């Protein structure tokens, strides 16, 4: 078991963000609690953060366009990581949308795998300010 004081954690955070950028990993951090009251859908928000071609998405085609954009991103990026914070709240408040996000992500996943490039969709289920601090700045 390892314990870190605040200065060690700060150094680790900076190193992780630098490592992500150096490795060419494009990240999008979304805190569900910050978007829940907004009218922007989560696909559009992630698309905007990743600077995807078709974002923002019209609600009728959002998941198809989002999936297509992520697949197209695999042509120009080394890797992508989407982090959804407070995902436990997302799951309890809007399970249907969470499942659509997962399905859209899975639909495009093959584009990354064929090129041997990592592609991650991460759900932070428990509140952890360190995750927010690290990935919001990435």
N, C-alpha and C positions, 0 to 999 in steps of 0.2 A: 504494500500500500504506500502511495506517495502523497505527501502533503506539501503544498506550496504556499508561500506567503504572497501577498499582493504584488510585490515587485517581481517575483518569479513568474507569476501568471501574466503580468503585463508584458514581460519579455517573450513569453511563450506565445501570447496573442500576436504580437508584432511579427514574430518569426513565422507563424502560421499564415497570416495574411500575405506576407512577402513570398512564402513558398507557393501559395495558391497562384499568385500573379506570375511568378517565375515559371511555374509549370504550365501556364496558359489555361488555367481552369477558370472558366467564366461562371460566376455565381449570381444567384438571385435569392435574396433573403426577404421573406414575407412574414409579417406577424399577423396572424389571423385576427387578433383582437383589434388591430388597427384598421383592417379593411372591412370587417363585418358591417359596420354602419354605412359604409360608402355604397355608392351605386355602381362603381367599377367592379366588374367580375374578376375573379382571381386569375383566370387565364390572361386577360388583358393586362393586369398588373404585372404578372410574371413576364409576359411578352414585352411590356414596356421596359422592365428592368434589364432584360436580356437584349434589348434593342432588336427585337424580332421584326421581320419585314412587314407582316400584315397587322401587327398590333397597333391600336386596340381592335378588338374583335367584336363584330356584330353578334348579338346573342343567339341568333339562329344558327350560325356557323362557327361559333367560337371554338369548340373543341376540335373540329376538323382542321380549321386554320391554325390553331395552336400546335397541333400535332405535326402538321405539314411544316410549320416554321421551325420547330425543334429538329425535325429530320434534316431540313435544309441547313441548319446551323452546324450539323455534323460535318458538312463539307468544308467549313472554314475554321472551326474551333478544335482545340485539342481535347477538351472535356467540358462538361457542364455539370453544375450541382445546384439544385433548387432546394432551398431549405424553407420549410413552412413551420414557423414557431407557433406555440400555443395550439398545436394540432389536436389536442384532446378537446378543446373548445370547438374547433372546426368539426370534428367528428360528431360531437353531441348536438351541435346546432344545425349542421347542414351536411349530413352523411351522403346525401345524393350527389352534391357537388364534389365532395371529396372523392367519391368513387368515380365520377366523370374525369376528374383530374388524373387519377391513377390510370384509368383506361386510356386516356389520350396520351399519357406518358408511355404506357406499354406499347401502344400502337406504333410509335416512332422509334422505340428502343432498338429495333433491328438495324436501323440506319447507322447507329453508333457502333453496335457490336460488329457489323460487317467490316468496319474500318479499325476494329480493335481499339476503340476510344471509349473511355469511361463516361457514363451518363448516370447521374444520381438524382433521385427524388427522395428527400429526407423529411420525415415528420418528427419534430421535437415535441414529444407528448407532455413532458413535465417542464414547468417553468424553470428556466436556467438563464440568468442574465449574462453569463459568459458566452453562450451561444449567440445571443443577440449582439453582444458587443463585438465578437469576432467577425460574424458574417455580415452585419450591417455595414461595416467599413470595407469589406472585401470588394 
